[in-house]
Amino acid sequence: MITAKNITKSFGSLQVLKGINLQIKAGEIISIVGASGAGKTTLLQILGTLSEPDSGEIIINNTHIHQLSENKIAKFRNRNIGFVFQFHQLLPEFTAIENVSIPAFIANKTKKEAFTRARELLSFLNMENRLNHKPNELSGGENQRVAIARALINDPAVVLADEPTGNLDSGNTKELYELFYELRKQYNQTFIIVTHNPSVSNTSDKIYTIKDGVIIDN
C-alpha cells in the first residue's frame, strides 16, 4: 500500500536521509526505531506528505505523491492519512467530539455526519462519557484516545504516529498499543509508528531500524 523509493533529505549541509527504501502492506503495524537524530521523524513526515524529499518517490494506494499539486496533496492527506502526535495537538477551546470532528469539517462533511462518526469512534475508544470534556479536563491517556479518534475520523488508509506513548505511563502505553491492534482488527487500519519504546516496537509486525540515514535491517 505504501512504497518509498530511494528517499533522500538534507537540511543545509546535513544529509539526514541517504536513500530509504521500504514497502508497507495494508493492515500492517510497522515500527520505525533508531537513535535520536537518525531521521525517524523526518521519514515519517515525508511518508505523511508533510515534507517533500530532496529525491526519491512516495507512492500511497497507487497515487504518486510527487505528481500532485500542493492543493491536491493537502486534500489527499486529509482523506488518506491520519496523524497521532506525542503531545496530542488538541485545540484547548474545543471539546473532545469537536476536536475529533475537525478533519471531517475540512473534508466538507456536515456537522451531523462528523459528529455521528466522532461519537462512534469515541464510544469504541471507551470515551462515550467524555464527549463534551475539553483537553484540560481529560487525563493524558484520554487525550491520546481523542487524538486517535481524530486521526481515524476520515477513515484514512494509514495512521502515522510519532512517539505516541512518549507522555504516557506504562499502563496507558500498554493500553495504547493494544488499541492499535484492536483498531487494525476492527477497521483494517495500517499503522506506522516512530518509537523509542521497545514494548511498542516489539509487538509490531515489522521493525525498521534507521542508522546514519539508511535502514539497516527489518
C-alpha positions in Angstrom: 0.0 0.0 0.0 2.9 2.4 0.7 6.2 2.4 -1.2 9.2 4.6 -0.6 11.9 4.5 -3.2 15.4 6.0 -2.6 14.2 8.8 -0.3 16.9 11.4 0.5 16.6 14.6 2.6 19.1 17.2 3.7 18.9 20.2 5.9 21.6 22.5 4.8 24.9 20.5 4.7 23.4 17.8 6.9 22.1 14.8 5.0 19.5 13.1 7.2 18.1 10.5 4.9 20.5 8.8 2.5 18.4 6.6 0.3 15.4 5.0 2.2 13.6 2.1 0.6 10.6 0.4 2.2 7.3 -1.3 1.4 4.3 -1.5 3.7 1.2 -3.6 3.1 -2.3 -2.7 4.0 -3.2 -3.7 7.6 0.4 -3.9 8.8 1.6 -2.3 12.1 5.2 -1.0 11.5 7.6 0.5 13.9 10.5 2.7 12.9 13.3 2.8 15.5 16.7 4.3 15.8 18.8 6.7 17.9 17.8 10.4 18.3 18.7 12.3 15.1 18.7 9.2 12.9 15.9 10.6 10.7 12.8 8.7 12.0 10.6 11.8 12.3 11.9 13.2 9.1 10.9 10.0 7.3 7.5 9.9 9.0 6.8 13.5 7.8 7.8 12.6 4.2 5.6 9.5 4.3 2.8 11.7 5.6 3.3 14.2 2.8 4.0 16.9 5.4 7.5 17.3 3.9 9.0 16.8 0.5 12.1 14.6 -0.1 15.0 16.0 -2.0 14.9 13.0 -4.2 13.0 9.7 -4.5 9.4 8.7 -4.7 6.5 8.1 -2.4 3.5 6.0 -3.6 0.4 5.6 -1.4 -2.5 3.5 -2.6 -1.2 3.7 -6.2 -1.0 7.5 -6.0 2.4 9.0 -6.9 2.6 11.9 -4.5 5.2 13.8 -6.4 2.8 14.2 -9.3 0.2 16.1 -7.3 -0.1 19.8 -6.8 0.2 21.3 -3.4 -3.5 21.7 -3.1 -4.1 18.1 -4.2 -1.6 16.8 -1.8 -3.4 18.6 1.1 -6.7 17.1 0.0 -5.1 13.6 -0.4 -3.5 13.9 3.1 -6.8 14.9 4.7 -8.7 11.9 3.2 -6.0 9.2 3.3 -3.6 9.9 6.2 -4.3 10.2 10.0 -1.7 11.6 12.5 -1.1 10.9 16.2 1.5 13.1 17.9 3.3 12.8 21.2 1.7 16.0 22.5 -1.8 15.3 21.2 -2.1 18.7 19.4 -5.7 19.1 20.5 -7.3 22.5 20.5 -7.9 23.5 24.1 -11.0 25.6 23.5 -12.9 22.6 21.8 -14.5 19.6 23.4 -13.4 16.0 22.6 -16.1 15.5 20.0 -15.3 18.9 18.4 -11.6 18.1 18.2 -12.3 14.7 16.6 -14.6 16.3 14.1 -12.2 19.0 12.7 -10.7 16.9 9.9 -14.2 15.8 8.8 -15.2 19.5 8.6 -12.1 20.2 6.5 -13.3 17.3 4.2 -16.6 19.1 3.8 -18.6 16.7 5.9 -21.8 18.1 7.6 -21.8 18.6 11.3 -24.3 15.7 11.6 -22.0 13.4 9.6 -18.9 14.5 11.5 -20.5 14.2 15.0 -22.1 10.8 14.2 -18.7 9.3 13.2 -16.8 11.1 16.0 -19.3 9.7 18.6 -18.9 6.2 17.1 -15.1 6.3 17.3 -15.0 7.8 20.8 -17.5 5.2 22.0 -15.3 2.5 20.5 -12.4 4.0 22.4 -14.4 4.0 25.7 -14.8 7.7 25.7 -18.6 7.9 25.3 -18.9 9.7 28.7 -16.3 12.3 27.9 -17.6 13.7 24.6 -18.1 17.2 25.9 -15.0 17.5 28.0 -12.2 19.8 26.9 -8.5 18.6 26.9 -7.7 20.2 30.3 -10.5 18.1 31.8 -9.1 14.8 30.5 -6.2 12.6 31.5 -3.1 12.1 29.3 -4.4 8.7 28.2 -7.8 10.1 27.4 -6.4 12.9 25.4 -4.4 10.4 23.4 -7.6 8.5 22.7 -9.2 11.7 21.4 -6.2 12.2 19.2 -6.5 8.7 17.8 -10.2 9.2 17.1 -9.4 12.4 15.3 -6.8 10.5 13.2 -9.4 8.0 12.2 -12.4 10.3 11.5 -11.9 10.3 7.7 -11.2 6.5 7.5 -7.6 7.1 6.4 -5.6 4.4 4.6 -2.8 4.8 7.1 -2.2 6.3 10.5 1.2 7.8 11.3 2.1 8.0 15.0 5.2 9.9 16.2 6.2 8.8 19.7 2.6 8.3 20.7 3.5 6.8 24.1 6.1 9.4 24.9 4.0 11.1 27.6 2.1 8.1 28.8 2.8 5.9 31.8 3.4 2.1 31.4 -0.3 1.3 32.0 -1.6 3.7 29.3 1.2 2.7 27.0 0.1 -1.0 27.1 -3.5 0.1 26.5 -2.5 2.2 23.6 -0.6 -0.4 21.6 -3.3 -3.0 22.4 -5.7 -0.4 21.0 -3.7 -0.2 17.8 -4.2 -3.9 17.3 -7.9 -3.7 18.1 -8.3 -0.9 15.5 -6.5 -3.0 12.9 -8.9 -5.8 13.6 -12.0 -3.6 13.5 -11.1 -1.2 10.7 -8.1 -2.8 8.9 -6.0 0.2 9.8 -2.4 0.4 8.8 -0.1 2.0 11.4 3.4 3.4 11.0 4.8 4.2 14.5 8.0 6.1 15.3 9.0 5.0 18.8 11.9 4.6 21.3 9.7 2.2 23.4 10.6 -1.5 22.9 7.3 -2.6 24.4 5.6 -0.9 21.4 8.1 -1.8 18.7 8.5 -5.4 19.7 4.8 -6.1 19.2 4.8 -4.7 15.6 4.6 -6.8 12.5 7.9 -5.3 11.3 10.6 -3.1 12.8 12.6 -0.8 10.5 15.8 0.4 12.1 17.4 3.7 10.8 21.0 4.4 11.4 23.0 7.2 9.7 20.2 7.9 7.3 19.6 4.4 6.0 17.5 1.4 7.0 20.0 -1.2 8.3 17.5 -4.1 9.0 13.9 -5.0 9.4 
